[in-house]
Amino acid sequence: DIQMTQSPSSVSASVGDRVTITCRASQVISTWLGWYQQKPGKAPKLLIYAASSLQSGVPSRFSGSESETDFTLTISSLQPEDSATYYCQQANNFPLTFGGGTKVEIK
Amino acid sequence: QAQLQESGPGLLRPSETLSLTCTVSGASIMNYHWSWIRQSPGKGLEWIGYIYYSGSSDYNPSLKSRVTMSVDTSKSQFCLKMNSVTAADTAVYYCARAVAAGYWFFDLWGRGSLVTVSS
């Protein structure tokens, strides 16, 4: 199975800050990487697919990038409603696997 | 507006069979791949497997021996069965839709169904 390692496990930042979350794949997955946002008691919501494509309806302050096996989710200007846990997911091989999550809190 | 809704028993005894149904509304069940994903505090998000509207399927090898999925296009429903459950199967179970064939990202999710396994 492909292991997805996210860092940091949690981050606390102020409104307006730039926040970066990293996900590393245990092997090459090309651009088959997605990012999800999950709020307490809710299902995950797709933000980014294919490493850098913004899902319809998602604010443009969210962006994704890749460099070989390292992937980054950036929130350019953190908003109060961005408080959530973020997960990466590889879609290159079965079984599909997720990262352990990064909790983003607002200071 | 497309929606998914999970349904099924919330409490099981060890060794029983978990049975969940996902009802698709506001969207066609045809031409999409449908998955089950679970989330537990101990193991995070875990993909269980998928079923296509035609009935073809594939499962996570870690669960393959205990899992069966089926689809009923006439009812716009697909189902998950997992036998011989243990406490380790306690989780919130989500049904979800893959964006498109070959694009294994999930753009539509149900609200989730909490399944607790306890004696």
Chai-1 contact restraints between the chains, C-beta under 6 A:
chainA,res_idxA,chainB,res_idxB,connection_type,confidence,min_distance_angstrom,max_distance_angstrom,comment,restraint_id
A,G34,B,F105,contact,1.0,0.0,6.0,A-B,restraint_1
A,A43,B,Y94,contact,1.0,0.0,6.0,A-B,restraint_2
A,A43,B,W109,contact,1.0,0.0,6.0,A-B,restraint_3
A,A43,B,G112,contact,1.0,0.0,6.0,A-B,restraint_4
A,L46,B,F105,contact,1.0,0.0,6.0,A-B,restraint_5
A,L46,B,D107,contact,1.0,0.0,6.0,A-B,restraint_6
A,Y49,B,F105,contact,1.0,0.0,6.0,A-B,restraint_7
A,A91,B,W104,contact,1.0,0.0,6.0,A-B,restraint_8
A,A91,B,F105,contact,1.0,0.0,6.0,A-B,restraint_9
A,P95,B,W47,contact,1.0,0.0,6.0,A-B,restraint_10
A,P95,B,N60,contact,1.0,0.0,6.0,A-B,restraint_11
A,L96,B,W47,contact,1.0,0.0,6.0,A-B,restraint_12
A,L96,B,W104,contact,1.0,0.0,6.0,A-B,restraint_13
A,F98,B,L45,contact,1.0,0.0,6.0,A-B,restraint_14
A,G100,B,G44,contact,1.0,0.0,6.0,A-B,restraint_15
